[in-house]
Amino acid sequence: MKKTVQQNRYGVWIDKKQATIIKILPDGNKDYIKIKSHVPFLQRFKGETTNKTGLFGTTISREKKLQGKQNNTLHHFIKEVVSNLDHANAILILGSGDTRFELQNAINKSKTMNGVWIENKACSKIPIRAIETEMEKHFNFHFK
């Protein structure tokens, strides 16, 4: 089986609500992908306490169940984003919050993305053209 040459460059802007992926092909054409997440937002509960106890004195709380559901949904969202990054040579991850670090960890754990150049940079929500500008700056600086 022949190993494929990895030549696509990606720019990913991600937060818990959505991800915008820009793929630059070797011939210079660009593809745009938007992925929406279904992560429920953290809810505040009045008092956030419970007086219900389960077996062996363990506490049953709705908050833990909802937090676990949010974490699982976020994990599936990140897996979906990673599945769209095929034959990557370099990836620039932009975004705010912890989601970009979770994406970077998922990419590092992936066996198919071994040796891919990854850069992680904090930024606020920006339009697609600004993502392209950031990609051009970083890729021209590192890959000339």
C-alpha positions in Angstrom: 0.0 0.0 0.0 1.4 3.3 -1.1 1.5 6.2 1.4 -0.1 9.4 0.0 1.8 12.6 0.0 0.3 15.1 2.5 0.1 18.5 0.8 -3.2 20.2 2.0 -3.0 23.2 4.4 -5.8 24.0 6.7 -7.0 26.9 8.8 -9.5 26.1 11.5 -11.4 28.7 13.5 -13.2 26.8 16.3 -15.3 27.4 19.4 -18.1 25.4 21.1 -20.8 26.7 18.7 -19.2 26.0 15.3 -16.0 25.4 13.3 -14.9 27.1 10.1 -12.4 25.1 8.1 -10.5 26.5 5.1 -8.6 24.0 3.0 -5.9 25.1 0.6 -5.2 22.5 -2.1 -1.7 22.1 -3.6 -2.9 23.9 -6.8 -4.0 27.0 -4.7 -7.8 26.4 -4.8 -9.7 26.9 -1.5 -12.5 24.9 0.0 -14.7 26.2 2.9 -16.4 23.9 5.4 -18.7 25.1 8.2 -19.6 22.6 11.0 -22.2 23.4 13.6 -22.0 21.8 17.0 -24.9 20.5 19.0 -23.2 21.2 22.4 -25.8 22.2 25.0 -24.8 25.4 26.8 -24.0 25.2 30.5 -27.2 25.9 32.6 -27.2 27.4 36.0 -29.5 25.7 38.5 -31.0 27.4 41.5 -28.7 26.5 44.4 -27.0 23.7 42.4 -27.6 21.3 45.3 -29.6 18.2 45.8 -30.8 16.2 48.7 -31.3 12.9 46.9 -29.0 10.1 47.7 -28.4 6.9 45.9 -27.0 3.6 46.8 -24.1 3.7 49.4 -24.7 7.3 50.1 -23.7 8.7 46.7 -25.4 11.9 45.6 -27.5 11.9 42.5 -27.4 15.3 40.7 -28.7 16.4 37.4 -25.8 18.8 37.0 -23.3 16.0 36.7 -25.4 14.2 34.1 -25.8 17.4 32.0 -22.1 18.2 32.3 -21.2 14.7 31.1 -23.6 15.1 28.1 -22.0 18.4 27.2 -18.5 16.8 27.3 -19.6 13.8 25.2 -21.2 16.1 22.6 -18.1 18.3 22.4 -16.0 15.2 22.0 -18.1 14.0 19.0 -18.0 17.6 17.5 -14.2 17.6 17.7 -14.0 14.1 16.1 -16.2 15.4 13.2 -13.8 18.4 12.7 -10.7 16.1 12.7 -12.4 13.8 10.2 -12.6 16.7 7.7 -8.8 17.3 7.9 -7.6 14.8 5.3 -4.0 14.7 3.9 -2.9 17.6 6.0 0.6 19.1 5.8 0.0 22.0 8.1 -2.8 23.2 10.3 -3.4 26.6 11.9 -5.9 26.5 14.7 -7.5 29.8 15.7 -10.2 30.4 18.2 -11.1 31.3 21.7 -11.4 29.1 24.8 -10.4 25.6 25.5 -11.9 24.0 22.4 -8.9 24.8 20.2 -6.6 22.9 22.7 -8.9 20.0 22.7 -8.8 20.0 18.9 -5.0 20.1 19.0 -4.9 17.2 21.4 -7.2 15.1 19.2 -5.0 15.9 16.1 -1.9 14.9 18.1 -3.5 11.6 19.1 -4.6 10.7 15.6 -2.3 8.2 13.9 -3.1 9.5 10.4 -1.9 13.0 11.3 1.5 11.9 12.6 4.1 14.6 11.8 1.7 17.3 10.8 2.8 20.9 11.6 0.3 22.5 14.0 0.1 26.0 15.3 -2.4 27.1 17.9 -3.2 30.8 18.2 -5.8 32.6 20.3 -8.1 35.1 18.6 -11.6 36.4 18.8 -14.3 35.6 16.3 -13.2 36.7 12.8 -14.6 36.5 9.3 -13.4 34.0 6.7 -11.2 36.6 4.9 -9.4 37.3 8.1 -8.8 33.5 8.6 -7.3 33.4 5.1 -5.0 36.4 5.9 -3.8 34.7 9.1 -3.1 31.5 7.1 -1.2 33.4 4.4 1.0 35.1 7.0 1.8 31.9 8.9 2.3 29.6 5.9 4.4 32.1 3.9 6.6 32.6 7.0 7.1 28.9 7.7 6.9 27.3 4.3 8.9 29.4 1.9 
